[in-house]
Amino acid sequence: MIYYRKTLFGSGPKLTAVQFDLIETDFDNNFVTVEDKELGIQREIKWGDKKLKKSKIIGEYEILFIYEDGSEKVERILE
């Protein structure tokens, strides 16, 4: 996936690649593991008590959780 990121210097948007990959989904403990392979950073992100249907990375630093009841939640990866 390619996303645009605004830069502080320069005249326009810069193309950047999403850096984090979804590595593992742990349904027993309600978290996903994401990894930035370039920097070697791994994070575990909890989705709460609802039953998870699907998760996906939607931006450079955001993950979308879609629940069985149809609701959604966006979490920041680096917070």
PyRosetta script that sets phi, psi and omega in degrees:
from pyrosetta import init, pose_from_sequence

init()
pose = pose_from_sequence("MIYYRKTLFGSGPKLTAVQFDLIETDFDNNFVTVEDKELGIQREIKWGDKKLKKSKIIGEYEILFIYEDGSEKVERILE")
pose.set_psi(1, 143.0)
pose.set_omega(1, 177.4)
pose.set_phi(2, -120.5)
pose.set_psi(2, 134.0)
pose.set_omega(2, 178.7)
pose.set_phi(3, -127.5)
pose.set_psi(3, 157.4)
pose.set_omega(3, 175.6)
pose.set_phi(4, -94.1)
pose.set_psi(4, 140.0)
pose.set_omega(4, 176.1)
pose.set_phi(5, -128.0)
pose.set_psi(5, 131.3)
pose.set_omega(5, 177.1)
pose.set_phi(6, -72.0)
pose.set_psi(6, 142.1)
pose.set_omega(6, 179.2)
pose.set_phi(7, -110.6)
pose.set_psi(7, 150.6)
pose.set_omega(7, 177.7)
pose.set_phi(8, -72.7)
pose.set_psi(8, -33.2)
pose.set_omega(8, -178.8)
pose.set_phi(9, -118.2)
pose.set_psi(9, 140.5)
pose.set_omega(9, -179.2)
pose.set_phi(10, 112.3)
pose.set_psi(10, 172.8)
pose.set_omega(10, -171.1)
pose.set_phi(11, -100.0)
pose.set_psi(11, -10.3)
pose.set_omega(11, -176.1)
pose.set_phi(12, -154.5)
pose.set_psi(12, -176.6)
pose.set_omega(12, 179.9)
pose.set_phi(13, -68.6)
pose.set_psi(13, 152.9)
pose.set_omega(13, -179.7)
pose.set_phi(14, -114.4)
pose.set_psi(14, 134.7)
pose.set_omega(14, 177.0)
pose.set_phi(15, -74.5)
pose.set_psi(15, 132.0)
pose.set_omega(15, 176.4)
pose.set_phi(16, -135.4)
pose.set_psi(16, 152.1)
pose.set_omega(16, 176.7)
pose.set_phi(17, -94.9)
pose.set_psi(17, 146.9)
pose.set_omega(17, 174.5)
pose.set_phi(18, -62.2)
pose.set_psi(18, 129.2)
pose.set_omega(18, -173.6)
pose.set_phi(19, -91.9)
pose.set_psi(19, -25.6)
pose.set_omega(19, -176.2)
pose.set_phi(20, -96.3)
pose.set_psi(20, 141.5)
pose.set_omega(20, 174.7)
pose.set_phi(21, -116.2)
pose.set_psi(21, 146.4)
pose.set_omega(21, 174.8)
pose.set_phi(22, -80.6)
pose.set_psi(22, 117.4)
pose.set_omega(22, -173.8)
pose.set_phi(23, -97.7)
pose.set_psi(23, -43.7)
pose.set_omega(23, -172.7)
pose.set_phi(24, -151.1)
pose.set_psi(24, 146.1)
pose.set_omega(24, 171.9)
pose.set_phi(25, -119.0)
pose.set_psi(25, 119.1)
pose.set_omega(25, -179.1)
pose.set_phi(26, -105.2)
pose.set_psi(26, 97.5)
pose.set_omega(26, -177.9)
pose.set_phi(27, -73.1)
pose.set_psi(27, -23.7)
pose.set_omega(27, 178.8)
pose.set_phi(28, -70.6)
pose.set_psi(28, -36.6)
pose.set_omega(28, -176.5)
pose.set_phi(29, -111.7)
pose.set_psi(29, 5.9)
pose.set_omega(29, 174.8)
pose.set_phi(30, 58.1)
pose.set_psi(30, 51.2)
pose.set_omega(30, 173.1)
pose.set_phi(31, -147.8)
pose.set_psi(31, 158.5)
pose.set_omega(31, 172.5)
pose.set_phi(32, -114.2)
pose.set_psi(32, 152.5)
pose.set_omega(32, 175.3)
pose.set_phi(33, -109.9)
pose.set_psi(33, 127.6)
pose.set_omega(33, 175.8)
pose.set_phi(34, -117.8)
pose.set_psi(34, 153.8)
pose.set_omega(34, -176.6)
pose.set_phi(35, -141.0)
pose.set_psi(35, 138.3)
pose.set_omega(35, 168.1)
pose.set_phi(36, -99.9)
pose.set_psi(36, 103.1)
pose.set_omega(36, -174.8)
pose.set_phi(37, -68.3)
pose.set_psi(37, -29.3)
pose.set_omega(37, -179.8)
pose.set_phi(38, -67.4)
pose.set_psi(38, -42.3)
pose.set_omega(38, -179.1)
pose.set_phi(39, -96.2)
pose.set_psi(39, -12.1)
pose.set_omega(39, -179.5)
pose.set_phi(40, 74.3)
pose.set_psi(40, 27.7)
pose.set_omega(40, -179.4)
pose.set_phi(41, -98.1)
pose.set_psi(41, 131.1)
pose.set_omega(41, 172.6)
pose.set_phi(42, -119.7)
pose.set_psi(42, 140.8)
pose.set_omega(42, 177.7)
pose.set_phi(43, -133.4)
pose.set_psi(43, 141.6)
pose.set_omega(43, 171.4)
pose.set_phi(44, -102.7)
pose.set_psi(44, 125.9)
pose.set_omega(44, -177.1)
pose.set_phi(45, -120.5)
pose.set_psi(45, 119.7)
pose.set_omega(45, -180.0)
pose.set_phi(46, -80.5)
pose.set_psi(46, 145.3)
pose.set_omega(46, 178.4)
pose.set_phi(47, -107.2)
pose.set_psi(47, -3.3)
pose.set_omega(47, 177.6)
pose.set_phi(48, 102.8)
pose.set_psi(48, -162.0)
pose.set_omega(48, -173.5)
pose.set_phi(49, -93.2)
pose.set_psi(49, -11.4)
pose.set_omega(49, -178.8)
pose.set_phi(50, -71.9)
pose.set_psi(50, 157.9)
pose.set_omega(50, 178.4)
pose.set_phi(51, -78.6)
pose.set_psi(51, 121.0)
pose.set_omega(51, -176.2)
pose.set_phi(52, -81.0)
pose.set_psi(52, 133.0)
pose.set_omega(52, 175.2)
pose.set_phi(53, -95.5)
pose.set_psi(53, -44.1)
pose.set_omega(53, -173.6)
pose.set_phi(54, -160.2)
pose.set_psi(54, 151.4)
pose.set_omega(54, 172.9)
pose.set_phi(55, -138.5)
pose.set_psi(55, 148.2)
pose.set_omega(55, 177.3)
pose.set_phi(56, -157.2)
pose.set_psi(56, 151.4)
pose.set_omega(56, 177.1)
pose.set_phi(57, -81.5)
pose.set_psi(57, 125.2)
pose.set_omega(57, -174.2)
pose.set_phi(58, -112.3)
pose.set_psi(58, -6.2)
pose.set_omega(58, 179.5)
pose.set_phi(59, -158.3)
pose.set_psi(59, -177.9)
pose.set_omega(59, -177.1)
pose.set_phi(60, -60.8)
pose.set_psi(60, -35.3)
pose.set_omega(60, -177.1)
pose.set_phi(61, -134.4)
pose.set_psi(61, 30.3)
pose.set_omega(61, -178.8)
pose.set_phi(62, -133.8)
pose.set_psi(62, 145.0)
pose.set_omega(62, 175.8)
pose.set_phi(63, -127.2)
pose.set_psi(63, 138.8)
pose.set_omega(63, -179.7)
pose.set_phi(64, -104.3)
pose.set_psi(64, 127.8)
pose.set_omega(64, 173.4)
pose.set_phi(65, -105.9)
pose.set_psi(65, 127.2)
pose.set_omega(65, 176.4)
pose.set_phi(66, -113.6)
pose.set_psi(66, 125.0)
pose.set_omega(66, -174.6)
pose.set_phi(67, -98.2)
pose.set_psi(67, 161.7)
pose.set_omega(67, 180.0)
pose.set_phi(68, -59.0)
pose.set_psi(68, -31.3)
pose.set_omega(68, -178.8)
pose.set_phi(69, -80.4)
pose.set_psi(69, 1.6)
pose.set_omega(69, 177.6)
pose.set_phi(70, 95.1)
pose.set_psi(70, -10.1)
pose.set_omega(70, 179.5)
pose.set_phi(71, -78.5)
pose.set_psi(71, 163.4)
pose.set_omega(71, -178.1)
pose.set_phi(72, -135.1)
pose.set_psi(72, 156.7)
pose.set_omega(72, 176.0)
pose.set_phi(73, -146.8)
pose.set_psi(73, 135.3)
pose.set_omega(73, 176.9)
pose.set_phi(74, -106.9)
pose.set_psi(74, 129.5)
pose.set_omega(74, 178.3)
pose.set_phi(75, -119.1)
pose.set_psi(75, 141.9)
pose.set_omega(75, 173.6)
pose.set_phi(76, -80.0)
pose.set_psi(76, 137.4)
pose.set_omega(76, -178.2)
pose.set_phi(77, -77.4)
pose.set_psi(77, -39.1)
pose.set_omega(77, -174.7)
pose.set_phi(78, -105.5)
pose.set_psi(78, 56.8)
pose.set_omega(78, 175.1)
pose.set_phi(79, -125.8)
pose.dump_pdb("model.pdb")
